[in-house]
Amino acid sequence: MPVLPVLVIGIAGLFSVGLIAFWIWMLVDCASNEPSTGNDKLIWILVIVLAGLLGALIYLIARRPQRKAQYGR
């Protein structure tokens, strides 16, 4: 059995698991730490769920630092 295809599949699998873990982390972070003022929490959860990894990345870059500075969490 050639080693290279197995290695590539293993690395791709680990990368995929990491991306899924990142998506879940952002979803849980938004659901548990985002303040419930207005519809912000619901909108961010919808962005993360519907846009997938791109939505999680947008949340990480756009909202999370702002929320940490504003609310300290």
N, CA, C, O and CB atoms as a CASP TS submission, in Angstrom:
PFRMAT TS
TARGET T0000
AUTHOR 0000-0000-0000
METHOD Language model
MODEL 1
PARENT N/A
ATOM      1  N   MET     1       0.852  -1.174   0.000  1.00  0.00           N
ATOM      2  CA  MET     1       0.000   0.000   0.000  1.00  0.00           C
ATOM      3  C   MET     1       0.902   1.242   0.000  1.00  0.00           C
ATOM      4  O   MET     1       1.780   1.371   0.853  1.00  0.00           O
ATOM      5  CB  MET     1      -0.972  -0.005   1.234  1.00  0.00           C
ATOM      6  N   PRO     2       0.688   2.142  -0.942  1.00  0.00           N
ATOM      7  CA  PRO     2       1.507   3.355  -1.008  1.00  0.00           C
ATOM      8  C   PRO     2       1.253   4.249   0.209  1.00  0.00           C
ATOM      9  O   PRO     2       0.125   4.378   0.686  1.00  0.00           O
ATOM     10  CB  PRO     2       1.215   4.131  -2.310  1.00  0.00           C
ATOM     11  N   VAL     3       2.307   4.844   0.681  1.00  0.00           N
ATOM     12  CA  VAL     3       2.227   5.661   1.889  1.00  0.00           C
ATOM     13  C   VAL     3       1.662   7.050   1.605  1.00  0.00           C
ATOM     14  O   VAL     3       0.924   7.593   2.427  1.00  0.00           O
ATOM     15  CB  VAL     3       3.600   5.785   2.524  1.00  0.00           C
ATOM     16  N   LEU     4       1.993   7.623   0.469  1.00  0.00           N
ATOM     17  CA  LEU     4       1.584   9.002   0.177  1.00  0.00           C
ATOM     18  C   LEU     4       0.065   9.191   0.165  1.00  0.00           C
ATOM     19  O   LEU     4      -0.416  10.132   0.796  1.00  0.00           O
ATOM     20  CB  LEU     4       2.149   9.428  -1.159  1.00  0.00           C
ATOM     21  N   PRO     5      -0.719   8.345  -0.521  1.00  0.00           N
ATOM     22  CA  PRO     5      -2.177   8.553  -0.483  1.00  0.00           C
ATOM     23  C   PRO     5      -2.763   8.433   0.923  1.00  0.00           C
ATOM     24  O   PRO     5      -3.678   9.173   1.285  1.00  0.00           O
ATOM     25  CB  PRO     5      -2.861   7.554  -1.396  1.00  0.00           C
ATOM     26  N   VAL     6      -2.241   7.508   1.703  1.00  0.00           N
ATOM     27  CA  VAL     6      -2.731   7.347   3.068  1.00  0.00           C
ATOM     28  C   VAL     6      -2.395   8.585   3.895  1.00  0.00           C
ATOM     29  O   VAL     6      -3.213   9.045   4.691  1.00  0.00           O
ATOM     30  CB  VAL     6      -2.128   6.084   3.718  1.00  0.00           C
ATOM     31  N   LEU     7      -1.205   9.116   3.706  1.00  0.00           N
ATOM     32  CA  LEU     7      -0.780  10.316   4.417  1.00  0.00           C
ATOM     33  C   LEU     7      -1.642  11.519   4.034  1.00  0.00           C
ATOM     34  O   LEU     7      -2.052  12.295   4.897  1.00  0.00           O
ATOM     35  CB  LEU     7       0.694  10.610   4.126  1.00  0.00           C
ATOM     36  N   VAL     8      -1.912  11.667   2.753  1.00  0.00           N
ATOM     37  CA  VAL     8      -2.739  12.785   2.276  1.00  0.00           C
ATOM     38  C   VAL     8      -4.154  12.677   2.830  1.00  0.00           C
ATOM     39  O   VAL     8      -4.729  13.674   3.266  1.00  0.00           O
ATOM     40  CB  VAL     8      -2.773  12.819   0.732  1.00  0.00           C
ATOM     41  N   ILE     9      -4.716  11.475   2.815  1.00  0.00           N
ATOM     42  CA  ILE     9      -6.067  11.277   3.346  1.00  0.00           C
ATOM     43  C   ILE     9      -6.094  11.553   4.849  1.00  0.00           C
ATOM     44  O   ILE     9      -7.047  12.146   5.354  1.00  0.00           O
ATOM     45  CB  ILE     9      -6.561   9.842   3.056  1.00  0.00           C
ATOM     46  N   GLY    10      -5.064  11.131   5.553  1.00  0.00           N
ATOM     47  CA  GLY    10      -4.992  11.384   6.992  1.00  0.00           C
ATOM     48  C   GLY    10      -4.897  12.859   7.317  1.00  0.00           C
ATOM     49  O   GLY    10      -5.572  13.345   8.225  1.00  0.00           O
ATOM     50  N   ILE    11      -4.067  13.569   6.584  1.00  0.00           N
ATOM     51  CA  ILE    11      -3.923  15.013   6.812  1.00  0.00           C
ATOM     52  C   ILE    11      -5.219  15.741   6.461  1.00  0.00           C
ATOM     53  O   ILE    11      -5.637  16.647   7.182  1.00  0.00           O
ATOM     54  CB  ILE    11      -2.750  15.581   5.980  1.00  0.00           C
ATOM     55  N   ALA    12      -5.849  15.350   5.364  1.00  0.00           N
ATOM     56  CA  ALA    12      -7.121  15.969   4.977  1.00  0.00           C
ATOM     57  C   ALA    12      -8.195  15.694   6.024  1.00  0.00           C
ATOM     58  O   ALA    12      -9.012  16.565   6.322  1.00  0.00           O
ATOM     59  CB  ALA    12      -7.579  15.451   3.600  1.00  0.00           C
ATOM     60  N   GLY    13      -8.194  14.497   6.575  1.00  0.00           N
ATOM     61  CA  GLY    13      -9.155  14.159   7.622  1.00  0.00           C
ATOM     62  C   GLY    13      -8.951  14.991   8.873  1.00  0.00           C
ATOM     63  O   GLY    13      -9.916  15.489   9.453  1.00  0.00           O
ATOM     64  N   LEU    14      -7.705  15.144   9.292  1.00  0.00           N
ATOM     65  CA  LEU    14      -7.411  15.969  10.467  1.00  0.00           C
ATOM     66  C   LEU    14      -7.785  17.430  10.231  1.00  0.00           C
ATOM     67  O   LEU    14      -8.313  18.093  11.123  1.00  0.00           O
ATOM     68  CB  LEU    14      -5.929  15.862  10.832  1.00  0.00           C
ATOM     69  N   PHE    15      -7.509  17.925   9.034  1.00  0.00           N
ATOM     70  CA  PHE    15      -7.861  19.295   8.684  1.00  0.00           C
ATOM     71  C   PHE    15      -9.382  19.479   8.730  1.00  0.00           C
ATOM     72  O   PHE    15      -9.871  20.493   9.230  1.00  0.00           O
ATOM     73  CB  PHE    15      -7.313  19.655   7.284  1.00  0.00           C
ATOM     74  N   SER    16     -10.119  18.509   8.214  1.00  0.00           N
ATOM     75  CA  SER    16     -11.581  18.576   8.221  1.00  0.00           C
ATOM     76  C   SER    16     -12.131  18.575   9.639  1.00  0.00           C
ATOM     77  O   SER    16     -13.045  19.335   9.957  1.00  0.00           O
ATOM     78  CB  SER    16     -12.169  17.408   7.435  1.00  0.00           C
ATOM     79  N   VAL    17     -11.578  17.728  10.483  1.00  0.00           N
ATOM     80  CA  VAL    17     -12.015  17.686  11.880  1.00  0.00           C
ATOM     81  C   VAL    17     -11.731  19.026  12.561  1.00  0.00           C
ATOM     82  O   VAL    17     -12.546  19.509  13.347  1.00  0.00           O
ATOM     83  CB  VAL    17     -11.308  16.532  12.641  1.00  0.00           C
ATOM     84  N   GLY    18     -10.589  19.620  12.262  1.00  0.00           N
ATOM     85  CA  GLY    18     -10.260  20.925  12.825  1.00  0.00           C
ATOM     86  C   GLY    18     -11.228  22.011  12.380  1.00  0.00           C
ATOM     87  O   GLY    18     -11.627  22.858  13.179  1.00  0.00           O
ATOM     88  N   LEU    19     -11.607  21.989  11.109  1.00  0.00           N
ATOM     89  CA  LEU    19     -12.557  22.988  10.606  1.00  0.00           C
ATOM     90  C   LEU    19     -13.933  22.816  11.232  1.00  0.00           C
ATOM     91  O   LEU    19     -14.593  23.800  11.564  1.00  0.00           O
ATOM     92  CB  LEU    19     -12.666  22.898   9.085  1.00  0.00           C
ATOM     93  N   ILE    20     -14.366  21.577  11.395  1.00  0.00           N
ATOM     94  CA  ILE    20     -15.660  21.317  12.033  1.00  0.00           C
ATOM     95  C   ILE    20     -15.625  21.754  13.496  1.00  0.00           C
ATOM     96  O   ILE    20     -16.592  22.332  13.994  1.00  0.00           O
ATOM     97  CB  ILE    20     -16.030  19.816  11.929  1.00  0.00           C
ATOM     98  N   ALA    21     -14.523  21.485  14.183  1.00  0.00           N
ATOM     99  CA  ALA    21     -14.382  21.908  15.580  1.00  0.00           C
ATOM    100  C   ALA    21     -14.413  23.434  15.684  1.00  0.00           C
ATOM    101  O   ALA    21     -15.022  23.976  16.606  1.00  0.00           O
ATOM    102  CB  ALA    21     -13.069  21.357  16.185  1.00  0.00           C
ATOM    103  N   PHE    22     -13.765  24.127  14.753  1.00  0.00           N
ATOM    104  CA  PHE    22     -13.787  25.592  14.733  1.00  0.00           C
ATOM    105  C   PHE    22     -15.211  26.105  14.544  1.00  0.00           C
ATOM    106  O   PHE    22     -15.631  27.033  15.235  1.00  0.00           O
ATOM    107  CB  PHE    22     -12.874  26.133  13.616  1.00  0.00           C
ATOM    108  N   TRP    23     -15.961  25.505  13.609  1.00  0.00           N
ATOM    109  CA  TRP    23     -17.339  25.918  13.345  1.00  0.00           C
ATOM    110  C   TRP    23     -18.200  25.730  14.592  1.00  0.00           C
ATOM    111  O   TRP    23     -18.981  26.614  14.948  1.00  0.00           O
ATOM    112  CB  TRP    23     -17.928  25.119  12.162  1.00  0.00           C
ATOM    113  N   ILE    24     -18.060  24.577  15.260  1.00  0.00           N
ATOM    114  CA  ILE    24     -18.834  24.307  16.473  1.00  0.00           C
ATOM    115  C   ILE    24     -18.442  25.280  17.585  1.00  0.00           C
ATOM    116  O   ILE    24     -19.302  25.765  18.320  1.00  0.00           O
ATOM    117  CB  ILE    24     -18.622  22.849  16.937  1.00  0.00           C
ATOM    118  N   TRP    25     -17.138  25.565  17.708  1.00  0.00           N
ATOM    119  CA  TRP    25     -16.662  26.495  18.735  1.00  0.00           C
ATOM    120  C   TRP    25     -17.285  27.874  18.538  1.00  0.00           C
ATOM    121  O   TRP    25     -17.733  28.482  19.509  1.00  0.00           O
ATOM    122  CB  TRP    25     -15.121  26.596  18.705  1.00  0.00           C
ATOM    123  N   MET    26     -17.325  28.384  17.303  1.00  0.00           N
ATOM    124  CA  MET    26     -17.891  29.700  17.043  1.00  0.00           C
ATOM    125  C   MET    26     -19.395  29.696  17.298  1.00  0.00           C
ATOM    126  O   MET    26     -19.934  30.676  17.812  1.00  0.00           O
ATOM    127  CB  MET    26     -17.593  30.137  15.602  1.00  0.00           C
ATOM    128  N   LEU    27     -20.076  28.612  16.948  1.00  0.00           N
ATOM    129  CA  LEU    27     -21.513  28.519  17.180  1.00  0.00           C
ATOM    130  C   LEU    27     -21.821  28.516  18.679  1.00  0.00           C
ATOM    131  O   LEU    27     -22.721  29.224  19.130  1.00  0.00           O
ATOM    132  CB  LEU    27     -22.083  27.255  16.514  1.00  0.00           C
ATOM    133  N   VAL    28     -21.085  27.730  19.442  1.00  0.00           N
ATOM    134  CA  VAL    28     -21.285  27.679  20.895  1.00  0.00           C
ATOM    135  C   VAL    28     -20.899  29.014  21.530  1.00  0.00           C
ATOM    136  O   VAL    28     -21.587  29.488  22.435  1.00  0.00           O
ATOM    137  CB  VAL    28     -20.458  26.527  21.520  1.00  0.00           C
ATOM    138  N   ASP    29     -19.815  29.621  21.070  1.00  0.00           N
ATOM    139  CA  ASP    29     -19.391  30.916  21.599  1.00  0.00           C
ATOM    140  C   ASP    29     -20.473  31.966  21.377  1.00  0.00           C
ATOM    141  O   ASP    29     -20.780  32.746  22.279  1.00  0.00           O
ATOM    142  CB  ASP    29     -18.075  31.363  20.943  1.00  0.00           C
ATOM    143  N   CYS    30     -21.037  31.985  20.202  1.00  0.00           N
ATOM    144  CA  CYS    30     -22.088  32.955  19.894  1.00  0.00           C
ATOM    145  C   CYS    30     -23.335  32.681  20.732  1.00  0.00           C
ATOM    146  O   CYS    30     -23.921  33.609  21.290  1.00  0.00           O
ATOM    147  CB  CYS    30     -22.436  32.916  18.392  1.00  0.00           C
ATOM    148  N   ALA    31     -23.739  31.430  20.824  1.00  0.00           N
ATOM    149  CA  ALA    31     -24.962  31.086  21.547  1.00  0.00           C
ATOM    150  C   ALA    31     -24.838  31.331  23.047  1.00  0.00           C
ATOM    151  O   ALA    31     -25.823  31.683  23.696  1.00  0.00           O
ATOM    152  CB  ALA    31     -25.321  29.637  21.296  1.00  0.00           C
ATOM    153  N   SER    32     -23.650  31.152  23.601  1.00  0.00           N
ATOM    154  CA  SER    32     -23.520  31.270  25.048  1.00  0.00           C
ATOM    155  C   SER    32     -23.017  32.637  25.512  1.00  0.00           C
ATOM    156  O   SER    32     -23.308  33.029  26.642  1.00  0.00           O
ATOM    157  CB  SER    32     -22.597  30.210  25.549  1.00  0.00           C
ATOM    158  N   ASN    33     -22.289  33.361  24.702  1.00  0.00           N
ATOM    159  CA  ASN    33     -21.677  34.611  25.156  1.00  0.00           C
ATOM    160  C   ASN    33     -22.227  35.872  24.508  1.00  0.00           C
ATOM    161  O   ASN    33     -22.017  36.967  25.029  1.00  0.00           O
ATOM    162  CB  ASN    33     -20.226  34.554  24.915  1.00  0.00           C
ATOM    163  N   GLU    34     -22.909  35.748  23.408  1.00  0.00           N
ATOM    164  CA  GLU    34     -23.448  36.928  22.726  1.00  0.00           C
ATOM    165  C   GLU    34     -24.603  37.489  23.554  1.00  0.00           C
ATOM    166  O   GLU    34     -25.500  36.735  23.932  1.00  0.00           O
ATOM    167  CB  GLU    34     -23.922  36.576  21.272  1.00  0.00           C
ATOM    168  N   PRO    35     -24.606  38.794  23.846  1.00  0.00           N
ATOM    169  CA  PRO    35     -25.716  39.369  24.612  1.00  0.00           C
ATOM    170  C   PRO    35     -27.028  39.263  23.836  1.00  0.00           C
ATOM    171  O   PRO    35     -27.039  39.301  22.605  1.00  0.00           O
ATOM    172  CB  PRO    35     -25.424  40.841  24.960  1.00  0.00           C
ATOM    173  N   SER    36     -28.119  39.132  24.563  1.00  0.00           N
ATOM    174  CA  SER    36     -29.424  38.916  23.940  1.00  0.00           C
ATOM    175  C   SER    36     -30.179  40.215  23.691  1.00  0.00           C
ATOM    176  O   SER    36     -31.408  40.236  23.768  1.00  0.00           O
ATOM    177  CB  SER    36     -30.261  38.005  24.804  1.00  0.00           C
ATOM    178  N   THR    37     -29.475  41.282  23.397  1.00  0.00           N
ATOM    179  CA  THR    37     -30.140  42.545  23.108  1.00  0.00           C
ATOM    180  C   THR    37     -30.589  42.556  21.657  1.00  0.00           C
ATOM    181  O   THR    37     -29.795  42.330  20.744  1.00  0.00           O
ATOM    182  CB  THR    37     -29.208  43.743  23.403  1.00  0.00           C
ATOM    183  N   GLY    38     -31.862  42.821  21.459  1.00  0.00           N
ATOM    184  CA  GLY    38     -32.390  42.831  20.095  1.00  0.00           C
ATOM    185  C   GLY    38     -32.322  41.446  19.476  1.00  0.00           C
ATOM    186  O   GLY    38     -32.514  40.436  20.153  1.00  0.00           O
ATOM    187  N   ASN    39     -32.048  41.414  18.194  1.00  0.00           N
ATOM    188  CA  ASN    39     -31.958  40.150  17.472  1.00  0.00           C
ATOM    189  C   ASN    39     -30.531  39.803  17.082  1.00  0.00           C
ATOM    190  O   ASN    39     -30.322  38.951  16.219  1.00  0.00           O
ATOM    191  CB  ASN    39     -32.820  40.199  16.239  1.00  0.00           C
ATOM    192  N   ASP    40     -29.552  40.440  17.695  1.00  0.00           N
ATOM    193  CA  ASP    40     -28.151  40.214  17.314  1.00  0.00           C
ATOM    194  C   ASP    40     -27.738  38.754  17.437  1.00  0.00           C
ATOM    195  O   ASP    40     -27.117  38.199  16.531  1.00  0.00           O
ATOM    196  CB  ASP    40     -27.240  41.067  18.169  1.00  0.00           C
ATOM    197  N   LYS    41     -28.086  38.136  18.563  1.00  0.00           N
ATOM    198  CA  LYS    41     -27.687  36.744  18.775  1.00  0.00           C
ATOM    199  C   LYS    41     -28.304  35.845  17.707  1.00  0.00           C
ATOM    200  O   LYS    41     -27.614  35.007  17.125  1.00  0.00           O
ATOM    201  CB  LYS    41     -28.105  36.269  20.183  1.00  0.00           C
ATOM    202  N   LEU    42     -29.589  36.014  17.451  1.00  0.00           N
ATOM    203  CA  LEU    42     -30.274  35.186  16.457  1.00  0.00           C
ATOM    204  C   LEU    42     -29.679  35.383  15.067  1.00  0.00           C
ATOM    205  O   LEU    42     -29.478  34.416  14.332  1.00  0.00           O
ATOM    206  CB  LEU    42     -31.768  35.509  16.435  1.00  0.00           C
ATOM    207  N   ILE    43     -29.402  36.618  14.709  1.00  0.00           N
ATOM    208  CA  ILE    43     -28.832  36.899  13.388  1.00  0.00           C
ATOM    209  C   ILE    43     -27.456  36.275  13.253  1.00  0.00           C
ATOM    210  O   ILE    43     -27.155  35.675  12.221  1.00  0.00           O
ATOM    211  CB  ILE    43     -28.749  38.411  13.143  1.00  0.00           C
ATOM    212  N   TRP    44     -26.605  36.402  14.278  1.00  0.00           N
ATOM    213  CA  TRP    44     -25.268  35.814  14.194  1.00  0.00           C
ATOM    214  C   TRP    44     -25.331  34.291  14.144  1.00  0.00           C
ATOM    215  O   TRP    44     -24.551  33.666  13.424  1.00  0.00           O
ATOM    216  CB  TRP    44     -24.418  36.261  15.381  1.00  0.00           C
ATOM    217  N   ILE    45     -26.243  33.689  14.894  1.00  0.00           N
ATOM    218  CA  ILE    45     -26.382  32.229  14.831  1.00  0.00           C
ATOM    219  C   ILE    45     -26.819  31.809  13.437  1.00  0.00           C
ATOM    220  O   ILE    45     -26.307  30.827  12.900  1.00  0.00           O
ATOM    221  CB  ILE    45     -27.395  31.723  15.886  1.00  0.00           C
ATOM    222  N   LEU    46     -27.752  32.534  12.848  1.00  0.00           N
ATOM    223  CA  LEU    46     -28.184  32.216  11.482  1.00  0.00           C
ATOM    224  C   LEU    46     -27.045  32.385  10.481  1.00  0.00           C
ATOM    225  O   LEU    46     -26.899  31.571   9.570  1.00  0.00           O
ATOM    226  CB  LEU    46     -29.365  33.101  11.078  1.00  0.00           C
ATOM    227  N   VAL    47     -26.242  33.429  10.640  1.00  0.00           N
ATOM    228  CA  VAL    47     -25.091  33.633   9.748  1.00  0.00           C
ATOM    229  C   VAL    47     -24.129  32.460   9.861  1.00  0.00           C
ATOM    230  O   VAL    47     -23.664  31.941   8.847  1.00  0.00           O
ATOM    231  CB  VAL    47     -24.361  34.958  10.080  1.00  0.00           C
ATOM    232  N   ILE    48     -23.828  32.039  11.083  1.00  0.00           N
ATOM    233  CA  ILE    48     -22.882  30.938  11.283  1.00  0.00           C
ATOM    234  C   ILE    48     -23.442  29.633  10.727  1.00  0.00           C
ATOM    235  O   ILE    48     -22.720  28.876  10.078  1.00  0.00           O
ATOM    236  CB  ILE    48     -22.550  30.777  12.775  1.00  0.00           C
ATOM    237  N   VAL    49     -24.720  29.363  10.976  1.00  0.00           N
ATOM    238  CA  VAL    49     -25.312  28.099  10.520  1.00  0.00           C
ATOM    239  C   VAL    49     -25.475  28.079   9.005  1.00  0.00           C
ATOM    240  O   VAL    49     -25.124  27.093   8.357  1.00  0.00           O
ATOM    241  CB  VAL    49     -26.670  27.871  11.193  1.00  0.00           C
ATOM    242  N   LEU    50     -26.001  29.154   8.439  1.00  0.00           N
ATOM    243  CA  LEU    50     -26.302  29.151   7.006  1.00  0.00           C
ATOM    244  C   LEU    50     -25.071  29.349   6.130  1.00  0.00           C
ATOM    245  O   LEU    50     -25.012  28.820   5.020  1.00  0.00           O
ATOM    246  CB  LEU    50     -27.306  30.224   6.697  1.00  0.00           C
ATOM    247  N   ALA    51     -24.094  30.099   6.611  1.00  0.00           N
ATOM    248  CA  ALA    51     -22.896  30.344   5.801  1.00  0.00           C
ATOM    249  C   ALA    51     -21.769  29.365   6.115  1.00  0.00           C
ATOM    250  O   ALA    51     -20.731  29.386   5.455  1.00  0.00           O
ATOM    251  CB  ALA    51     -22.408  31.763   6.014  1.00  0.00           C
ATOM    252  N   GLY    52     -21.962  28.515   7.109  1.00  0.00           N
ATOM    253  CA  GLY    52     -20.968  27.488   7.409  1.00  0.00           C
ATOM    254  C   GLY    52     -19.659  28.064   7.914  1.00  0.00           C
ATOM    255  O   GLY    52     -19.643  28.952   8.767  1.00  0.00           O
ATOM    256  N   LEU    53     -18.567  27.551   7.380  1.00  0.00           N
ATOM    257  CA  LEU    53     -17.245  27.988   7.831  1.00  0.00           C
ATOM    258  C   LEU    53     -16.994  29.456   7.534  1.00  0.00           C
ATOM    259  O   LEU    53     -16.332  30.144   8.311  1.00  0.00           O
ATOM    260  CB  LEU    53     -16.169  27.148   7.181  1.00  0.00           C
ATOM    261  N   LEU    54     -17.513  29.935   6.422  1.00  0.00           N
ATOM    262  CA  LEU    54     -17.354  31.352   6.096  1.00  0.00           C
ATOM    263  C   LEU    54     -18.073  32.219   7.129  1.00  0.00           C
ATOM    264  O   LEU    54     -17.542  33.246   7.549  1.00  0.00           O
ATOM    265  CB  LEU    54     -17.893  31.647   4.678  1.00  0.00           C
ATOM    266  N   GLY    55     -19.263  31.818   7.536  1.00  0.00           N
ATOM    267  CA  GLY    55     -19.991  32.547   8.568  1.00  0.00           C
ATOM    268  C   GLY    55     -19.275  32.532   9.903  1.00  0.00           C
ATOM    269  O   GLY    55     -19.261  33.537  10.612  1.00  0.00           O
ATOM    270  N   ALA    56     -18.675  31.394  10.254  1.00  0.00           N
ATOM    271  CA  ALA    56     -17.909  31.303  11.500  1.00  0.00           C
ATOM    272  C   ALA    56     -16.684  32.202  11.447  1.00  0.00           C
ATOM    273  O   ALA    56     -16.335  32.843  12.439  1.00  0.00           O
ATOM    274  CB  ALA    56     -17.486  29.850  11.770  1.00  0.00           C
ATOM    275  N   LEU    57     -16.038  32.249  10.302  1.00  0.00           N
ATOM    276  CA  LEU    57     -14.866  33.112  10.144  1.00  0.00           C
ATOM    277  C   LEU    57     -15.265  34.586  10.209  1.00  0.00           C
ATOM    278  O   LEU    57     -14.564  35.393  10.818  1.00  0.00           O
ATOM    279  CB  LEU    57     -14.152  32.813   8.812  1.00  0.00           C
ATOM    280  N   ILE    58     -16.383  34.936   9.586  1.00  0.00           N
ATOM    281  CA  ILE    58     -16.880  36.314   9.649  1.00  0.00           C
ATOM    282  C   ILE    58     -17.191  36.691  11.093  1.00  0.00           C
ATOM    283  O   ILE    58     -16.858  37.792  11.532  1.00  0.00           O
ATOM    284  CB  ILE    58     -18.141  36.486   8.763  1.00  0.00           C
ATOM    285  N   TYR    59     -17.824  35.791  11.828  1.00  0.00           N
ATOM    286  CA  TYR    59     -18.126  36.055  13.237  1.00  0.00           C
ATOM    287  C   TYR    59     -16.847  36.250  14.041  1.00  0.00           C
ATOM    288  O   TYR    59     -16.762  37.165  14.860  1.00  0.00           O
ATOM    289  CB  TYR    59     -18.954  34.908  13.834  1.00  0.00           C
ATOM    290  N   LEU    60     -15.858  35.403  13.815  1.00  0.00           N
ATOM    291  CA  LEU    60     -14.592  35.500  14.543  1.00  0.00           C
ATOM    292  C   LEU    60     -13.914  36.837  14.282  1.00  0.00           C
ATOM    293  O   LEU    60     -13.408  37.467  15.211  1.00  0.00           O
ATOM    294  CB  LEU    60     -13.658  34.354  14.150  1.00  0.00           C
ATOM    295  N   ILE    61     -13.901  37.272  13.036  1.00  0.00           N
ATOM    296  CA  ILE    61     -13.189  38.500  12.665  1.00  0.00           C
ATOM    297  C   ILE    61     -13.996  39.751  13.011  1.00  0.00           C
ATOM    298  O   ILE    61     -13.441  40.725  13.520  1.00  0.00           O
ATOM    299  CB  ILE    61     -12.866  38.489  11.171  1.00  0.00           C
ATOM    300  N   ALA    62     -15.293  39.729  12.739  1.00  0.00           N
ATOM    301  CA  ALA    62     -16.092  40.949  12.851  1.00  0.00           C
ATOM    302  C   ALA    62     -16.671  41.175  14.247  1.00  0.00           C
ATOM    303  O   ALA    62     -16.616  42.293  14.758  1.00  0.00           O
ATOM    304  CB  ALA    62     -17.209  40.907  11.855  1.00  0.00           C
ATOM    305  N   ARG    63     -17.210  40.162  14.855  1.00  0.00           N
ATOM    306  CA  ARG    63     -17.993  40.389  16.066  1.00  0.00           C
ATOM    307  C   ARG    63     -17.282  40.012  17.358  1.00  0.00           C
ATOM    308  O   ARG    63     -17.398  40.729  18.352  1.00  0.00           O
ATOM    309  CB  ARG    63     -19.260  39.630  15.977  1.00  0.00           C
ATOM    310  N   ARG    64     -16.563  38.925  17.366  1.00  0.00           N
ATOM    311  CA  ARG    64     -15.993  38.438  18.620  1.00  0.00           C
ATOM    312  C   ARG    64     -15.052  39.445  19.280  1.00  0.00           C
ATOM    313  O   ARG    64     -15.190  39.675  20.482  1.00  0.00           O
ATOM    314  CB  ARG    64     -15.256  37.149  18.373  1.00  0.00           C
ATOM    315  N   PRO    65     -14.106  40.057  18.570  1.00  0.00           N
ATOM    316  CA  PRO    65     -13.240  41.056  19.237  1.00  0.00           C
ATOM    317  C   PRO    65     -14.029  42.264  19.745  1.00  0.00           C
ATOM    318  O   PRO    65     -13.723  42.812  20.804  1.00  0.00           O
ATOM    319  CB  PRO    65     -12.148  41.532  18.273  1.00  0.00           C
ATOM    320  N   GLN    66     -15.037  42.670  18.989  1.00  0.00           N
ATOM    321  CA  GLN    66     -15.865  43.808  19.392  1.00  0.00           C
ATOM    322  C   GLN    66     -16.630  43.469  20.675  1.00  0.00           C
ATOM    323  O   GLN    66     -16.714  44.293  21.586  1.00  0.00           O
ATOM    324  CB  GLN    66     -16.853  44.198  18.256  1.00  0.00           C
ATOM    325  N   ARG    67     -17.182  42.264  20.745  1.00  0.00           N
ATOM    326  CA  ARG    67     -17.924  41.855  21.925  1.00  0.00           C
ATOM    327  C   ARG    67     -17.009  41.740  23.135  1.00  0.00           C
ATOM    328  O   ARG    67     -17.384  42.142  24.236  1.00  0.00           O
ATOM    329  CB  ARG    67     -18.630  40.533  21.673  1.00  0.00           C
ATOM    330  N   LYS    68     -15.806  41.193  22.939  1.00  0.00           N
ATOM    331  CA  LYS    68     -14.860  41.062  24.052  1.00  0.00           C
ATOM    332  C   LYS    68     -14.471  42.433  24.600  1.00  0.00           C
ATOM    333  O   LYS    68     -14.363  42.604  25.814  1.00  0.00           O
ATOM    334  CB  LYS    68     -13.601  40.297  23.601  1.00  0.00           C
ATOM    335  N   ALA    69     -14.263  43.402  23.725  1.00  0.00           N
ATOM    336  CA  ALA    69     -13.903  44.746  24.170  1.00  0.00           C
ATOM    337  C   ALA    69     -15.073  45.428  24.873  1.00  0.00           C
ATOM    338  O   ALA    69     -14.882  46.158  25.846  1.00  0.00           O
ATOM    339  CB  ALA    69     -13.439  45.592  22.983  1.00  0.00           C
ATOM    340  N   GLN    70     -16.282  45.189  24.377  1.00  0.00           N
ATOM    341  CA  GLN    70     -17.457  45.866  24.909  1.00  0.00           C
ATOM    342  C   GLN    70     -17.960  45.223  26.201  1.00  0.00           C
ATOM    343  O   GLN    70     -18.262  45.925  27.166  1.00  0.00           O
ATOM    344  CB  GLN    70     -18.563  45.869  23.874  1.00  0.00           C
ATOM    345  N   TYR    71     -18.049  43.900  26.223  1.00  0.00           N
ATOM    346  CA  TYR    71     -18.646  43.205  27.361  1.00  0.00           C
ATOM    347  C   TYR    71     -17.634  42.432  28.202  1.00  0.00           C
ATOM    348  O   TYR    71     -17.970  41.976  29.295  1.00  0.00           O
ATOM    349  CB  TYR    71     -19.705  42.266  26.874  1.00  0.00           C
ATOM    350  N   GLY    72     -16.431  42.278  27.725  1.00  0.00           N
ATOM    351  CA  GLY    72     -15.414  41.550  28.459  1.00  0.00           C
ATOM    352  C   GLY    72     -15.589  40.050  28.455  1.00  0.00           C
ATOM    353  O   GLY    72     -15.029  39.360  29.308  1.00  0.00           O
ATOM    354  N   ARG    73     -16.367  39.522  27.498  1.00  0.00           N
ATOM    355  CA  ARG    73     -16.541  38.068  27.402  1.00  0.00           C
ATOM    356  C   ARG    73     -16.668  37.632  25.980  1.00  0.00           C
ATOM    357  O   ARG    73     -16.821  36.440  25.710  1.00  0.00           O
ATOM    358  CB  ARG    73     -17.752  37.614  28.181  1.00  0.00           C
TER
END
